[in-house]
Structure formats: structure tokens, C-alpha cells
Amino acid sequence: MTVFRELSQHLLDIFENGAKAGANLIVLNIVEDFNADRLVLELRDNGSGMPAEMVRRIADPWVTTRTTRKVGLGIPFLKQAAEMCGGEFGIESELGVGTRTWASFQHSHIDRPPLGDLVGTVLCMVVGFPMLDVLYQHTVHAATGATQEFNLDTRELRAVLGAEMSFSDPEVLGFLREMLEEGQAILYGEGTTTNAE
């Protein structure tokens, strides 16, 4: 049994659920508010959705939609981590419309798992599932009152790159990694601009 040590691993696990549900767009939204001492993670997909009974039971580790294992650990452990860290967990889904999953945490809580490798996680989402689009939005409200934002939208990248280029192409992959790393620097006050282009 593997217990995720970083929140980014939970995000990737839920992202994969959306991809397997036939989504062609998945939105990852992260908000860090240091003044309110809150961290909010949200994933929305436009996949096939789940029936109400499955939504009610989804946080049970003995319930899973996967055929490769008998238990579903990602969502139950994320729910447990959020609730242990002064936060909440929720999931909404509608058949034929999609699913929204979110978790909040007390940002400074001593037991809150770290966000982890967001650059690597978003790259896995983009390169690992090339047929769907990803909108990654990350906002940081600093204790100083400043707000930094970074957005990456693969729909915009596809329009610029053209149909002949692949996200897994080494040159494109390098560009994506550099863009995400610059975005992280901006978010945490190491950049000189307020929004990554």
C-alpha cells in the first residue's frame, strides 16, 4: 500500500481519474492564501461523471472504479489529510457533465503534506495525456498583501505550436518545463513580473 507523501501526487491521481472518465479538459486550480492561512486545491473535469451513489461512497477506501486494484486510496487519504489539517474535502459529480473535487487545508498546519513537485506533476498531466487539454491556475496571496498568479492553458499552447508539434517533443518539453519553473519563481516572489505569459 502506497501512502502519498505530497499533495501533488493526490492531484495527479485525481487527474488520471478524470482522464479515464473521458474528459477532454481538466482544470487544476490552486490557491494559497497566507493571510487567511488557507490552501485550496481544486480539480474540475468534463468527463462522464459519476452516479450519486458513487459520489456518496467515493471517500471509502474499499470503493474504487479501477479494475487494476481492489481499493481506492487517493481520495480517502486526501480527505483524511485535509480534515486532519483543519480543512475540508468535497466532491460533486453529474453524469454526462463531469466532476469537481476540492480539498482545503490550514496552510501552516504542521501535519500538512507539502505541495511537492508541481512542475513535474503538471508536465506529467500535459505529456502523459496528450489528447486532453489542461488549464493550470495557481494564485498566491502573500502575507505582504501582494497577489501573484500563474496560468498555463494547453489550448493556447496548441494554437501557437500548431498541429505538427507534440508536447513530448524534447524542444517543446524543455520550453514547458522552463515556463513552469519561471511560473513557480514568480508565484513565490522570485520573479519580477506579476503574471506569466
C-alpha positions, 0 to 999 in steps of 0.5 A, spaced: 500 500 500 502 506 497 501 512 502 502 519 498 507 523 501 505 530 497 499 533 495 501 533 488 501 526 487 493 526 490 492 531 484 495 527 479 491 521 481 485 525 481 487 527 474 488 520 471 481 519 474 478 524 470 482 522 464 479 515 464 472 518 465 473 521 458 474 528 459 477 532 454 479 538 459 481 538 466 482 544 470 487 544 476 486 550 480 490 552 486 490 557 491 494 559 497 492 564 501 497 566 507 493 571 510 487 567 511 492 561 512 488 557 507 490 552 501 485 550 496 486 545 491 481 544 486 480 539 480 474 540 475 473 535 469 468 534 463 468 527 463 462 522 464 461 523 471 459 519 476 452 516 479 450 519 486 451 513 489 458 513 487 459 520 489 456 518 496 461 512 497 467 515 493 471 517 500 471 509 502 477 506 501 474 499 499 470 503 493 474 504 487 472 504 479 479 501 477 479 494 475 487 494 476 486 494 484 481 492 489 481 499 493 481 506 492 486 510 496 487 517 493 481 520 495 480 517 502 487 519 504 486 526 501 480 527 505 483 524 511 489 529 510 485 535 509 480 534 515 486 532 519 489 539 517 483 543 519 480 543 512 475 540 508 474 535 502 468 535 497 466 532 491 460 533 486 459 529 480 453 529 474 453 524 469 454 526 462 457 533 465 463 531 469 466 532 476 469 537 481 473 535 487 476 540 492 480 539 498 482 545 503 487 545 508 490 550 514 496 552 510 501 552 516 498 546 519 504 542 521 501 535 519 500 538 512 503 534 506 507 539 502 505 541 495 511 537 492 513 537 485 508 541 481 512 542 475 513 535 474 506 533 476 503 538 471 508 536 465 506 529 467 498 531 466 500 535 459 505 529 456 502 523 459 495 525 456 496 528 450 489 528 447 486 532 453 487 539 454 489 542 461 488 549 464 493 550 470 491 556 475 495 557 481 494 564 485 498 566 491 496 571 496 502 573 500 502 575 507 505 582 504 498 583 501 501 582 494 497 577 489 501 573 484 498 568 479 500 563 474 496 560 468 498 555 463 492 553 458 494 547 453 489 550 448 493 556 447 499 552 447 496 548 441 494 554 437 501 557 437 505 550 436 500 548 431 498 541 429 505 538 427 508 539 434 507 534 440 508 536 447 513 530 448 517 533 443 524 534 447 524 542 444 517 543 446 518 539 453 524 543 455 520 550 453 514 547 458 518 545 463 522 552 463 515 556 463 513 552 469 519 553 473 519 561 471 511 560 473 513 557 480 519 563 481 514 568 480 508 565 484 513 565 490 516 572 489 522 570 485 520 573 479 519 580 477 513 580 473 506 579 476 503 574 471 506 569 466 505 569 459 
